[in-house]
Amino acid sequence: MRRTIISALTLFTVALGFAVPAAAESTAEDAVKYRQYIMRALSGHGGAVMMITGGTAGDAGTMSNHLDALANLAAEVAAAFAQNAVTEDSESLPVVWEDPDGFADAVAALEAAVTQLGDVAGNGDAEAIDAAVKGLRQSCRDCHDNFRVDD
């Protein structure tokens, strides 16, 4: 029985080793679409947080769900732009790949803004929360101003 389990795990590990590299090879269209999904999800959760903190909709009890999602998605942004893929549907400017340090700084600013908001969200300090929401909004705006085609 033990030998069967070890054999099965070995086979699974070998199969996974072949599957992961194959999945990592994507077309430019796939890479752009993936980036767009990540960015739309960031926008959706950021919008929900802003509505909750603004008191216009949502339940404050769900704030941590949105903040967790924002933190996880922000951590995906750099990897989502790793492939220099541009299609006619892409809204990314070439500067994303021409100035990788500047783009990395913009991603770090997003991550820091999400962390800051997460740090103050539960403390009830409306001014600190408002400032953190403005910081998040500004980090998004700065990145769009520098690395995205104008709307």
Buried (B, 14 or more C-beta within 10 A) or exposed (E): EEEEEEEEEEEEEEEEEEEEEEEEEEEBEEBBBBBBEBBEBBEBBBEBBBEBBEEEEBEEEEBEEBBEBBBEBBEBBBEBBEBEBBEEEBBBBEEBBEBBEBBEBBBBBBBBBBBBBBEBBEEEEEEBBEBBBEBBEEBBEBBBEBBBEEE
